Amino acid sequence: MTKDIKMSSRIKIGISTCLLGEKVRYDGGHKLDRFLTQTLGQYVTYVPVCPEVECGMGIPRESLHLVGDPEAPRLTTTRTHRDFTEQMTQWARQKLSELEKENLCGFIFKSDSPSSGMERVKVYSEAGMPRKIGVGIFARLFMNHFPRTPVEEEGRLHDPTLRENFIEQIFTLQRWRDLKETGGAMEDLIHFHTRHKLLILSHSPRHYQAMGKLTASGASLPFKELLDQYESLLMQALKLKTTTRKNTNVLQHIMGYFKSELTHDEKQELLDIINEYYHENFPLIVPVTLLNHYVRKYHQTYLMGQYYLNPHPCALQLRNHV
């Protein structure tokens, strides 16, 4: 069975430097995340970024916070009220140009950071009242500059569903980038789409239909434009989280490929397991493992190539949660 998810190069991911254990925080400390360094780190190459240090602030330093308009806040020190907004912004724009060359497949930000938090960062009013509705200065600029690049915070990655969704995005994006690196041809796009059909369906049936129509009518478009439209739809789809309902639909769809091979008892066992998954008594890995067994046993060629059944390394244990 095809389980090959190796790619031409390791996946490059941007990351807040403190999450790697580097002592760059305002108090001289770090925020080492062992899942990111020891587990995910086996499969990716990190490109560390510390906006505050790299824009010229020292270690240790006075802490910072956001103040004013949540849509365009100022970045100031908490005690002396020194304004670093322009300094941070000018550095960030130059840094983003440099990061374009890295071809990042994702970025992991430090949560709650006034420079790097991607959501729910405290923004203080002029009266000193905080509201958790802000976005860090650098994080906002990064997401605007790279709208198709998957982003997450280390805190949100403790949620198994968000973790799986983010990692699925970065592995799929790297495979897509590999296709584009080769120059690509229509047959390559069709091959990519064919192998990712069920993965896309598990995220968004609507995008699944739109991408199928786009691929089928692709010869009528300039190839570069076709790739751009496909990539846009692909990343939109993958941002939408899978659910037990959507996964159950895909599992039942896969089961249909075995209607002539499975015995009555095998069909009933598989139906029971899918039903237990639907009611959240089993993790997704249980029906997927059984389906992978039948794919091998009955040599189901089409399903052998489906990334849905093996979208990322098993060692990450992303489908083991209920």
N, C-alpha and C positions, 0 to 999 in steps of 0.2 A: 504493500500500500504506500502511496505517496505521502510522505510526512515531511518532505523537504521544505523547510522555511528558511534555509540559508540564503543569504543575499550576497551581492557582489562586495559589499563593504559593511562594517558594523554601523549600526544606527547611531547617528549623532543627535544628542539631546542637549539643549541648553539647560542650565540648572543654577539656582542660587548657590553661590560658593559655600555658604555656611552649612548647607545640607550635606556637604562632603566631609565635614569635620574640620574645616579650616577656621581658624580663630579670627574672624573678620567682623564680628558683630560690634555694636556700639560699646558693649561692656567688655570687649576682648574675648568673648566666648564664641561658641559655635552651636549648631543645631544638627549634629550628625544624625542622619536617618539610615539605619542599618538595612532596611529593605532596599532602599535606593542604591546604597553602596555595595552591599554584599550579594543581593539577589538579582535585582534588575541590572545592576552594574556588570554582571557577567555577559550581558547581551548588547550593551550599548556603550558608546564612548561619550563621556560627558564633556561639555564645553562650559566651564564655570564662569559665572558673571556675578560680581558684587558691585552693584551700581554706586553705593555710597563710597566705598574705598576707591573704585576706579575713577570716580569723578573728582577725587582729590581730598576726600575727608580722611582723617587719621583714625588710628586704633590705639586706645579707646577714643570715644568722641561723645559729645552731647547727643542725647537721643533726639529723634525727629518725630514730627507728626504732620498730618495734613490739616489745613485750616481753610475756611471760606466756602466757596461754591463747590459742591461735590463733583460737578462736571468739569471744573477747571480749578482745582484746589492749589493752594500754595504749600510748599514744603519748607517748614521752618523748624528750628530747634525748639525744644519744649521749654527751656528755662530762659535763654537769652533772646529768643524770637528772631534769630538770624535767619534770613531767607535764602534758601539754596535752590529755589525753583529754576532759575535760569541756568545756573551751573549744572544742575542735573539734566535739564532738558537739552542743553547744547552737547553735553557728553553723550547722552542717549542717542541723539540723532546720528552722531558719528559712529557710535557702537553698532547701531542697527545696520549701517552700511557695511561695516566689517562682518557682521553676522550673516549678511547675504551670501558671502563666499563660503560659509560653513555648511550651507544646505541642510539646516536643522530639520529634523522630522518631529520636533516637539520641544516644549520648554516646561520645566518644573519650577514654579515660583515658591518663595517663602511666604506662607500665609501671614496675614495681619501686618505685613511690612508696608510702611508709607512709600517705599520705592518699588517694592516687588509684589505686593499682595494683588491678586487678580480679582478679588471681590470682597465685599463686606469689611473693608478697611475703615477704621475710625476716621471720621472727618469732624473737626471741631468747629463750632460756630464762633463768631466773634465774642460771644458771651462765655465761651469755654465749654459748651455742652457738646458731647460727642454723639455722633450717629454712625452706625456701622453700614454705610452705604457707598463707601469710596473705593477707588482703584488706585494702586500705587502708580507713581509717575512713570517709572520705566515700564511697568507691566502694561499700562494703557497704551503707551507708544509702541511697544512690541506687538501687541495684539492688533493694533490698527495697521501696522506695517506688514505683518504676516498673518492676514485674516484666515488663511487656510491651514496654518500650522497648529496642530493640537497643543493645548496648554492645560496645565493642572497645577494645583498647589499640593505640597506634601501632606498637609492636614487632610484634604479631601481624598487623597490616595489611600487613607486608612479605611475608607469605605470600599468593600470588595467590588461592588457594582461599578463605581467610578474608576477604580483601579483597572478592572478588566477592560472597560470602555476605552480608557486612555491608551493602554498598552496595545489593544487591538488596532487603534488608530495609527500608532507609530509604526507598527510592523507592516500594516497595509500600505501606508504612505511610502515606506522604504521600498517595498516591492514595486509600487507605482513609479517612484523615482528611478529605479533600475530600468524599467521599461523605457522611460524617456531618455535615459542616458545612452541607450543603444541606438537612438535615433528613431526607433519605432516604425512600425508599418501597420496597415489596417489589420493584418492577420495577427499581429502581436496584441493589439487592442482587443480583438475578439477573443483571443486566448485568455487574456487577463480577465476580461469580463465574465467569460464562461466559468473560470475557476473561482471567481468571487461572488457569483450569483446568489448563492444561499446565504453567504455572510451578509451581503447587502440586504437581502430579504429579511434577515433577523433584526436589522436595525430599522428599516423603513420600506414597507411594501410600496408606498407611493414613489419613492426614489428608484426602487427596483424596476418598476414599470417604465418610468421616465428614462432610465439609463438603458434599458432594453431597446426602447424605441429609438433613442439617440444612436446606439451602436448599429442597429439594423439599417438606419437611414444615413449612416455616417459618410458614405461615398459622395453624398451631395454637398458636403462641406469641405472647405480647405482643411487638410489634416491637422495643422497647428490649432485651428479654431476648434476642431472636434476634440482634440486632446484637452484643451482648456475647459470646454464645456463639461466634458466627462469628469475631469478632476474636480471641478466645482461641485457637481452633483455627488461625487464620491465622498468628498469631505463633509458635505452637508448631511449626507445619510449617516456617516459614521459618528457624527456628533450626537445623533439621537440614540439614546440608550436602548439596549435590548430589554425585553420584558419576558416573564414566563409565558405570557400569551403569544408573543411573537415567536419565541423559541419553540413553543409547542407546535405552532403552525409549521415551522421549518422541519421539526422532527417528524411530524406526520407526513409531510411532503417527501422526506427522505424514505420513510417506511414504504411509500408507494412504489419505490423502485424494486422492492422485494416481494411484490404480491404473488409472483409465480414461484419463488424459491422457498419462502419460509413455510414451515409446517404450521398446522393449526395451533399447536402448543407454543411455537416460537412467536407467532403473531400475537397470541394472547399475552405472553410474557412481556413482549415489547410494548404492547398497548398499556399494560398495567404499570410498567415502569415510567412511560411517558405521562400517564395519569398521575402517578405519585409525584413526578417532577412538577406537573402543572399545579398541584395542590401544595407545592413547596415542602414536601416531605423528603425529597431527594435532591441533591445538587445536580446541576446540568451534566457534570462529568459522568454520571451513571448511565443515562440513556445514550450519551455520545460514545461512551466506551463500548456498549453493546452494539451500537450501529457500526462502529469501526470494526468490530469483530465480524459482523455480517458482510461488510464491504470486502474484507480479506477472504472470508470463507467462500463467498460467491463471486469473487473477482469482479465487482461492480466498477467497471472502468471509469464511468463518468464521475461517480462519487469519490473515487480514488484521488481525483484532482481537486476536490472541493476544499477550499481553505476553511470553510465553516467547521469542518470536523477536526482540523488541526491548525488553528490560526496563529498560535504562538507556542513557545516551548512548554511542555508539560511541567517542567520543574518550577515554573512560576505559580502553578496551582491556582490559576485564576478562575477555574470553573468548579472549584471544590466547595463553594459556599452555598448555603441554602437561603 
